[in-house]
Amino acid sequence: MTARRKRQGARIADENEVLECLTSVLRGTGAEDKAVASRDRLRAAELLAKRYGALDKTGAHAEVPRIIDDIPSKANAD
């Protein structure tokens, strides 16, 4: 790693730090989070849910298709 990258690494939050911050906002923990608005907590929950794929429509939470059989059978047509 170059010296420039090491300096940037100290200034830029990594993935774990971002997740810790979102979790802190969601839970309302920490001295600086005493006045966290409910909309901020909701947004943090949404971002964490997106990160973990909880809001994905393709996963296990996807809606099951409903099949409607409205074609008349041959027995009823006669």
N, C-alpha and C positions, 0 to 999 in steps of 0.2 A: 504494500500500500504506500502511495506517495505521501509526502508531508502535507501537500494541499488536501488530499482526501482525508487524512487524519484530522485536519483542522475542520473540514466540513462535517465530518462525522460527529464531532463534538457539538456542532450547532444544529444539525438536522436530526429530528426525532426518528428513531427506528420504529419498526412495526410493533414491537412489544410495548414501547413507550406510548404509542398512540392508543393501543388497546387498553393499557392501564389507565390512561387519561379518560377514555370513554367510559370505562367501567366505574371510575371514580365519580364521574358526573352522573351516571345512571344511579348509583347507590347514594349519592349525596354525601360522600365521605371526604375527609380532608379539610383542613382549616380554611382553604381558599374557596371551598364549594358551599359555604353556609347559605348563600343566597342564590342557589341554583333554581331557576324557573322550571316549572313543570314541563313546559314545551321543550326546554333544553334536555331534560331527562328523557323525554319521549324521543327526541331526535337521536340521542346517544343510544337508546335501546334499538331504534330502527337501524342505525349504522352497524351496530354489533350483530343484529339479526341478519342483515345483508352479508356481512363478513362471513358468518358461519352458515349461510345458505338456508336459513330458516324461512325466508320469504320466496324461495325458488318455486316456481310453478311446475318444474319438471321433476321434482323430488317426490318423496313419500307423501307430501302434503298436497299433491296435485288433485284437482277435482276429478272424480270418476265420471266418465261420460254416461249419459242416460240414453238408452235405446228405446225408441217409440215404434212399436209395431202397429202401423195403421193401414197396412195392406190387407184388404179383405181376403179371407181364405176361400178356396174353391167350394167348400161345403156350404158357405153362406151365399155364394153367388148364384147357386141354382135355385 
